[in-house]
Amino acid sequence: MQFLRYFFVGGSSAVVDLIVFTALLTYGSVHYVPAAFIAYMCGLAWNHFLCIIWVFESKHQRMRELLTIFAIAIGGLLWTWLILYICIEHIGIDEVISKMISQILVLFWNFSMRKFYVFH
């Protein structure tokens, strides 16, 4: 049940992430690297808010929890950038499609890291 809740939360976070990413590329003419950073952080904020009220119960004090989430987010962002780079620069996949691919792959990183290191 917890993974299904996280899947829903992650799905809504992915939508936030993808909308911001696409808007920055389309209307802001922002390169995919900073666009991915801004979009990922927006999705992260939405995800964390929903996780603490609906999916997980915290193991730690709020400040430690936020620092751990930030560290996990940096890992997820690095994975995202790597996947985008490979998909866009080496395979030639469209930026938005590449972002969707990265979101699917990074979902498993985010869930497992949060499950084992932040929440229970």
Sequence and secondary structure as in RCSB ss.txt:
>XXXX:A:sequence
MQFLRYFFVGGSSAVVDLIVFTALLTYGSVHYVPAAFIAYMCGLAWNHFLCIIWVFESKHQRMRELLTIFAIAIG
GLLWTWLILYICIEHIGIDEVISKMISQILVLFWNFSMRKFYVFH
>XXXX:A:secstr
 HHHHHHHHHHHHHHHHHHHHHHHHHTS   HHHHHHHHHHHHHHHHHHHIIIII  BSS HHHHHHHHHHHHHH
HHHHHHHHHHIIIIII   HHHHHHHHHHHHHHHHHHHHHHHTB 
